[in-house]
Amino acid sequence: MSRVVVLDTGLVGLVTNPKFSEQSVACNRWLQAHLRAGSRILLPEIADYEVHRELLRANKLKGLNRLDHLANAIDYMPLTTAAMHQAAQLWAQARQQGQPTAGDKTIDGDMILIAQAITLDAQDVVIATTNVGHLSRFITADEWQNISPSNL
């Protein structure tokens, strides 16, 4: 059984950045190594949305092209009613515990991302991120550099 790696928004931004910084090149190499090792890599619709909207706002056409290419190259994870209901449950739970992950009037994309990962029918799921923060309170999440293909 292969590991399922769910990409967080920051990571999607790194992978699709056309400026080829040292970090974005390293991130792309990491992604390719996972694909070669048989990891199932998923682009959640909420992460696609968050990166897509910013690229559109800034009129970054090269980044949009790279994002579209990524969406076609790996598995795309569309939003589902089950994931949105799970996100609402997590959002309420975090607030009831006094540990919100975003402001009360925000849509809270992180909760939607977490819910998308939770509702997957898979055993070994990890969210690859640039900021573990509150994600790891709800699901396995780690900095992308720490998730090696040999951890499968």
C-alpha positions in Angstrom: 0.0 0.0 0.0 1.4 3.4 -1.0 1.4 6.5 1.1 -1.0 9.2 0.2 0.5 12.7 0.3 -1.9 15.6 0.3 -0.4 18.9 -0.8 -1.0 22.0 1.3 -1.4 25.5 -0.3 2.1 26.7 0.5 3.6 23.6 -1.1 1.5 24.0 -4.2 2.8 27.5 -4.5 6.4 26.3 -4.3 5.9 23.6 -6.8 4.2 25.9 -9.3 6.5 28.9 -8.9 8.1 29.7 -12.3 11.0 31.6 -10.7 12.8 28.4 -9.9 14.2 29.5 -6.5 16.5 27.0 -4.7 13.5 26.0 -2.5 11.1 25.6 -5.4 13.6 23.4 -7.3 14.2 21.3 -4.2 10.4 21.0 -3.7 9.9 19.8 -7.3 12.7 17.3 -6.9 11.0 16.0 -3.8 7.7 15.7 -5.6 9.3 13.8 -8.5 11.0 11.4 -6.0 7.7 10.6 -4.4 6.1 10.0 -7.7 8.9 7.6 -8.7 8.6 5.8 -5.4 4.9 5.2 -5.9 3.4 7.7 -3.5 0.0 8.9 -4.4 0.1 12.7 -4.6 -3.1 14.6 -4.3 -3.9 18.2 -5.2 -6.9 19.2 -3.0 -9.4 21.5 -4.6 -9.2 23.9 -1.7 -5.4 24.3 -2.2 -5.9 24.7 -6.0 -8.5 27.4 -5.3 -6.3 29.3 -2.9 -3.3 29.3 -5.2 -5.4 29.9 -8.3 -7.1 33.0 -6.9 -3.9 34.6 -5.9 -2.2 33.9 -9.3 -5.3 35.4 -11.0 -5.3 38.5 -8.7 -1.6 39.1 -9.5 -2.0 38.2 -13.2 0.8 35.6 -13.0 0.1 33.6 -16.2 3.2 31.4 -16.0 2.2 30.4 -12.5 -1.3 29.6 -13.7 0.0 27.5 -16.5 2.3 25.6 -14.0 -0.7 25.1 -11.6 -2.9 23.7 -14.5 0.0 21.4 -15.5 0.3 20.1 -11.9 -3.5 19.5 -11.7 -3.2 17.3 -14.8 0.0 15.6 -13.7 -1.2 14.3 -10.3 -4.5 13.2 -8.7 -7.0 16.0 -8.2 -9.1 15.8 -5.1 -12.4 17.6 -5.6 -14.5 18.9 -2.8 -17.3 16.7 -1.6 -20.3 17.2 0.7 -18.8 14.8 3.1 -15.6 16.8 3.3 -17.4 20.1 3.8 -19.6 18.6 6.6 -16.4 17.3 8.2 -14.8 20.7 7.9 -17.7 22.3 9.6 -17.5 19.8 12.4 -13.8 20.5 12.8 -14.3 24.2 12.7 -16.9 24.1 15.4 -14.8 21.7 17.5 -11.7 23.9 17.4 -13.8 26.9 18.5 -15.5 25.0 21.3 -12.0 24.0 22.6 -10.9 27.7 22.3 -8.3 26.9 19.6 -9.6 28.3 16.3 -7.3 28.0 13.3 -8.6 31.2 11.6 -10.9 34.1 12.3 -14.6 33.4 12.9 -15.7 35.1 9.6 -13.2 33.3 7.4 -14.0 30.2 5.3 -10.9 28.5 7.0 -9.3 26.7 4.1 -7.1 24.7 6.5 -10.1 23.0 8.0 -11.4 22.2 4.5 -8.0 20.8 3.6 -7.8 18.7 6.8 -11.4 17.5 6.2 -10.6 16.5 2.6 -7.7 14.4 3.8 -9.7 12.9 6.7 -12.5 11.8 4.3 -10.1 9.9 2.0 -10.5 6.2 2.0 -6.8 5.5 2.7 -4.7 4.2 5.6 -1.4 6.2 5.3 -2.3 9.8 4.7 0.0 12.8 5.4 -0.4 16.5 4.6 2.8 17.9 3.2 3.1 21.5 4.2 5.4 24.5 4.6 3.8 25.2 8.0 2.7 22.3 10.2 1.2 24.6 12.9 -2.4 23.7 13.7 -2.8 21.1 10.9 -1.1 18.4 13.0 -3.7 18.9 15.8 -6.2 17.1 13.5 -4.3 14.9 11.1 -0.8 13.7 10.4 1.1 16.6 8.8 4.7 17.4 8.4 7.1 19.8 6.6 7.5 18.5 3.1 11.3 18.1 3.5 10.7 15.6 6.4 8.5 13.3 4.3 10.9 11.2 2.4 9.9 8.5 -0.2 11.8 6.0 2.0 9.3 6.6 4.7 6.8 4.5 2.7 
